[in-house]
């Protein structure tokens, strides 16, 4: 209800004249604090799929090790506030502790496919205001979430994840929406994290 009221005001006065309510500002801050956590969850989900596609047995431990090494390499992620996409970028450190990453993933694994979709789509999407909705973009995010859900279901047992079932409630009208699978930075970092893990003796080499 609050979101509908806020967006109606945004559309009425325009982005330049819109001032979010105090409750929305507080909520947005809480969401922003979880940005790095959601990124890590999405990265681990992608690593699960990467392991299987490269002939290795996927597991949370292995995916977390890859995410750990990648995190120590890139260190931080940058983003802009969803209420002010023109603001200066914020940089936040991503945890590189494998045990912490495993606990974090277990906490949010029900939405791991959605987090993976957001991480993957970052290569394609521009920063926009939270209320500046583009139907085509929303359709692609939903489609990408469904694709990651299917991929995770194929590579590992998700029966205990209590996963948010995007596929079951997937709108038929979105069947032609493109899936935004990151092919550059994201997979390069997964590959880099894996290679560092192999060099450290934590994961077997491909074909090994």
Beta strands, then each sheet from edge to edge (+ up, - down):
strand 1: 76-79
strand 2: 90-93
sheet 1: 1+ 2-
end
